[in-house]
Amino acid sequence: MLPLRRSVQVLTGLVLSAALVGCGGGDKHAAPAPGASSVPSTAAARTPSSVPPSAAPTLPAAPGGLTPVFSHGKRDGGKHIALTFDADMTVDEDKRAARGERFDNPELVATLRRLKVPATVFMTGKWAEQYPDQARSIGADPLFEVANHSYSHHAFATPCYGLPAVAPGSARDDVERASAAFKRAGVERAVPYFRFPGGCYDDSALRTVAPTGVTAVQWDVVSGDAFAKQAGPVAKQVLSQVKPGSVVVMHCTRSAAPVTEEAVRTVVAELRSRGYEFVRVSDLIAAR
């Protein structure tokens, strides 16, 4: 049994209200937070090591042939931190999207670009189908990397805080279907990482996903941004938890995580003042 599983279940209990949220890319620049510089310093603006997606490192299989699980990088390898954003959208949300609900957040992606903040976006296949131009734009930007968050955003292990379960025997197909959706959208730079919907998994799920060759990526910092009404508490929660090598889980949607962009501006400014450098998940894994 992997000891991480129990901690994952506790952490996901705090963020599952974000089970249906998503991300996006655009050109509009958001205004800087009060007191925060919109132009990072030369040192703070350094890009990550930019591991090519084709060479993105994975972890070796866990005992028993299970998918390996990564939750944070080296604690003694320098003050590096990875912001990750879940671009969630399920197969059940077509009608909501048709009525105008947005599961993207172009302002957030524009802010990350303006501040030169690398990030890893865990994207569902359904989201890539809904926003193919944005998916392609994110995937083509070397500042970012796109990773797999399943096609349907259904649970791979239950109970999972109300998420419907993937159909029996279809878990591996759900992962591969998401990859196919990325390619149809024009995303050619997806990295071999997978985040379980809701953060829920068990040995059976890890064994089922293992043939796809992915590394499962979880987190050690919960932002609490889902459905938050104020950015301050979100930023405070992140800043109180981060350590060298941390992986922060956040979300990007205008409907279910409306204050994330504002919180990110505060987090980036403060962590850079503390000497942190933002990198992508692949950079943390490569440095292990």
Secondary structure in CASP SS format (residue, H / E / C, confidence):
PFRMAT SS
TARGET T0000
AUTHOR 0000-0000-0000
METHOD secondary structure of the structure
MODEL  1
M C 1.00
L C 1.00
P C 1.00
L H 1.00
R H 1.00
R H 1.00
S H 1.00
V H 1.00
Q H 1.00
V H 1.00
L H 1.00
T H 1.00
G H 1.00
L H 1.00
V H 1.00
L H 1.00
S H 1.00
A H 1.00
A C 1.00
L C 1.00
V C 1.00
G C 1.00
C C 1.00
G C 1.00
G C 1.00
G C 1.00
D C 1.00
K C 1.00
H C 1.00
A C 1.00
A C 1.00
P C 1.00
A C 1.00
P C 1.00
G C 1.00
A C 1.00
S C 1.00
S C 1.00
V C 1.00
P C 1.00
S C 1.00
T C 1.00
A C 1.00
A C 1.00
A C 1.00
R C 1.00
T C 1.00
P C 1.00
S C 1.00
S C 1.00
V C 1.00
P C 1.00
P H 1.00
S H 1.00
A H 1.00
A C 1.00
P C 1.00
T C 1.00
L C 1.00
P C 1.00
A C 1.00
A E 1.00
P H 1.00
G H 1.00
G H 1.00
L E 1.00
T C 1.00
P C 1.00
V E 1.00
F E 1.00
S C 1.00
H C 1.00
G C 1.00
K C 1.00
R C 1.00
D C 1.00
G C 1.00
G C 1.00
K C 1.00
H E 1.00
I E 1.00
A E 1.00
L E 1.00
T E 1.00
F E 1.00
D E 1.00
A E 1.00
D C 1.00
M C 1.00
T C 1.00
V C 1.00
D C 1.00
E C 1.00
D H 1.00
K H 1.00
R H 1.00
A H 1.00
A H 1.00
R C 1.00
G C 1.00
E C 1.00
R C 1.00
F C 1.00
D C 1.00
N C 1.00
P H 1.00
E H 1.00
L H 1.00
V H 1.00
A H 1.00
T H 1.00
L H 1.00
R H 1.00
R H 1.00
L C 1.00
K C 1.00
V C 1.00
P C 1.00
A E 1.00
T E 1.00
V E 1.00
F E 1.00
M E 1.00
T C 1.00
G H 1.00
K H 1.00
W H 1.00
A H 1.00
E H 1.00
Q H 1.00
Y C 1.00
P H 1.00
D H 1.00
Q H 1.00
A H 1.00
R H 1.00
S H 1.00
I H 1.00
G H 1.00
A H 1.00
D C 1.00
P C 1.00
L C 1.00
F E 1.00
E E 1.00
V E 1.00
A E 1.00
N E 1.00
H C 1.00
S C 1.00
Y C 1.00
S C 1.00
H C 1.00
H C 1.00
A E 1.00
F C 1.00
A C 1.00
T C 1.00
P C 1.00
C C 1.00
Y C 1.00
G C 1.00
L C 1.00
P C 1.00
A E 1.00
V C 1.00
A C 1.00
P C 1.00
G C 1.00
S C 1.00
A H 1.00
R H 1.00
D H 1.00
D H 1.00
V H 1.00
E H 1.00
R H 1.00
A H 1.00
S H 1.00
A H 1.00
A H 1.00
F H 1.00
K H 1.00
R H 1.00
A H 1.00
G C 1.00
V C 1.00
E C 1.00
R C 1.00
A C 1.00
V C 1.00
P C 1.00
Y E 1.00
F E 1.00
R C 1.00
F C 1.00
P H 1.00
G H 1.00
G H 1.00
C C 1.00
Y C 1.00
D C 1.00
D H 1.00
S H 1.00
A H 1.00
L H 1.00
R H 1.00
T H 1.00
V H 1.00
A H 1.00
P H 1.00
T H 1.00
G C 1.00
V C 1.00
T E 1.00
A E 1.00
V E 1.00
Q C 1.00
W C 1.00
D C 1.00
V E 1.00
V E 1.00
S C 1.00
G C 1.00
D C 1.00
A C 1.00
F C 1.00
A C 1.00
K C 1.00
Q C 1.00
A H 1.00
G H 1.00
P H 1.00
V H 1.00
A H 1.00
K H 1.00
Q H 1.00
V H 1.00
L H 1.00
S H 1.00
Q H 1.00
V C 1.00
K C 1.00
P C 1.00
G C 1.00
S C 1.00
V E 1.00
V E 1.00
V E 1.00
M E 1.00
H E 1.00
C C 1.00
T E 1.00
R C 1.00
S C 1.00
A C 1.00
A E 1.00
P C 1.00
V C 1.00
T H 1.00
E H 1.00
E H 1.00
A H 1.00
V H 1.00
R H 1.00
T H 1.00
V H 1.00
V H 1.00
A H 1.00
E H 1.00
L H 1.00
R H 1.00
S H 1.00
R C 1.00
G C 1.00
Y C 1.00
E E 1.00
F E 1.00
V E 1.00
R C 1.00
V H 1.00
S H 1.00
D H 1.00
L H 1.00
I H 1.00
A H 1.00
A C 1.00
R C 1.00
END
